Amino acid sequence: MNESGTNNLARIFNPANKTAMVEECMEIAESFLQKNDQQELRFRWDTTTDLYEGAFPGYQACNTEYHDYVHTCDVFCATVRMIDGAVADGQRFSAEMILDCCTAAMLHDSGYIQELSDTAGTGAKYTKTHVTRSVSFTLANRDAFHLDEQNAERIGRLISGTDLALKFDDIPFDGTEERLAAELLASADLLGQMADRTSLEKLLFLYYEFREAGFPGYDTEFDILKKTLSFYESTKHRLFETLNNAARFAFDHFEHRYGVKKNLYLESIQHQIDYLESIILDDTVNFRKKLKRLDLEKVSRSHQHIELHA
């Protein structure tokens, strides 16, 4: 990769740049909206931030470390970028659909967040049901996000498209525009998390979420590294077949906005997978020493209580 490509990857997928990236994507989304909808977009983002930070009435702060506020930022940005690319490619969306799709990105993992009365464990225990819980949260709290019933139901259908256990074709989308929006969001959910520069390090957080949720086959931290390779293969089928290669619109976005003729999401993910393969093949060095963007020893120590009670 040339220096320009490397700089783009570092700028876009570095967690340290998250605030700037959200603002950049917010402005892109606003470019498709009238002033009232722009204000709604900002209001819903601020309300989502309150939700994750524990300032939303009746709910705790988010306490899952993989499916967290940073992940929501990643998915929101990826969604906006692919909407932008799709429009550049000639696809047509109503302003209402763009606003609903962006809102679905904000709330797609709200099901991990516990109510104040729910004091047992963390939101990770809802891993298997978090999508249906996210849909229920949206419907139950639609007034707080300025949603009417019809928009809340549509946002729920868009969120349902991110459920890996649900057959995508069985979701009753209301027309081709809504289905395309759902394909963009579902693709963004995968691209956003896997392209992050700390995605390999954050797999340890996902391991602990899976352990609390009771998923079988995750007996050691190293197991999730190995299983990620097979997950990537199934992810490619979902992205390119099930979701009709909606990920292609990321290429159109980067070319249209920055003159970069690359799908930087797929490029970043491939770098991560290549490095993960090298880690798994090398049994001479503990994998933690090769994943240096987070203090994994500290992460392991802080989650010993989960291991002891698993």
Helices and strands as residue ranges (DSSP letters): H 3-13, G 15-17, H 18-30, H 35-53, H 69-88, H 95-107, G 110-112, G 123-129, H 130-140, G 143-145, H 149-160, G 168-170, H 176-195, H 199-213, H 221-237, I 238-242, H 248-258, H 264-281, G 287-290, H 296-302, H 304-309
